[in-house]
């Protein structure tokens, strides 16, 4: 998805230079095997999208990690 930083969508909120994406669990899958190998293939959701290609990801057990957008794939 390509977001325009000046016009938020109806389900996005802009604050402090970041987009908060209030998604449901299972919208993304952890793709990387080199980082967090035990989580490869696990469902997660993107909580916040930052400026420098970074996202805050939360897994269903509550574990959160800041990583690159390339680390997850949409279901």
C-alpha positions in Angstrom: 0.0 0.0 0.0 1.2 3.4 -0.8 0.0 6.0 1.7 0.0 9.7 0.9 1.4 11.5 4.0 -0.9 14.5 3.6 -4.3 12.7 3.3 -5.0 10.0 5.9 -7.5 7.2 5.1 -10.5 6.8 7.3 -9.0 4.1 9.5 -5.6 5.8 10.0 -4.6 8.4 12.5 -1.6 10.8 12.1 0.3 11.7 15.3 3.8 12.9 16.0 5.1 12.2 12.5 3.8 8.7 12.4 0.7 6.8 11.1 -1.1 4.6 13.6 -2.7 1.8 11.7 -5.4 0.1 13.8 -5.5 -3.3 12.1 -6.7 -6.7 13.2 -4.4 -9.6 14.0 -3.7 -11.8 11.0 -3.4 -9.1 8.4 0.3 -9.7 8.0 2.8 -12.6 8.3 6.3 -12.4 9.6 8.4 -13.2 6.5 12.1 -12.9 7.6 14.0 -16.0 8.6 17.2 -14.3 9.5 15.6 -12.2 12.2 13.3 -13.9 14.8 13.5 -17.3 13.1 11.0 -18.8 15.5 8.4 -16.3 14.3 8.6 -17.0 10.6 5.1 -17.6 9.3 3.4 -16.3 12.4 0.5 -13.9 12.0 0.9 -10.3 13.3 -0.4 -6.8 12.8 1.2 -3.5 12.1 0.5 -0.9 14.8 2.6 2.1 13.6 4.3 3.0 10.4 7.3 5.3 10.7 9.1 7.5 8.2 12.3 5.6 7.5 10.7 2.3 6.2 10.1 1.2 9.8 7.0 -0.4 11.4 6.0 -1.5 14.9 4.7 -5.0 14.7 2.7 -6.9 17.4 2.2 -10.6 17.5 -0.8 -12.4 19.0 1.1 -13.1 22.3 1.8 -9.4 22.8 5.4 -9.4 21.7 6.3 -6.1 19.9 9.2 -5.3 17.6 10.3 -2.4 15.5 11.5 -3.6 12.2 11.7 -2.8 8.4 8.6 -3.0 6.3 10.2 -5.8 4.3 10.0 -8.1 7.3 6.2 -8.7 6.9 4.0 -9.6 4.1 0.2 -9.1 3.7 -2.0 -12.2 3.9 
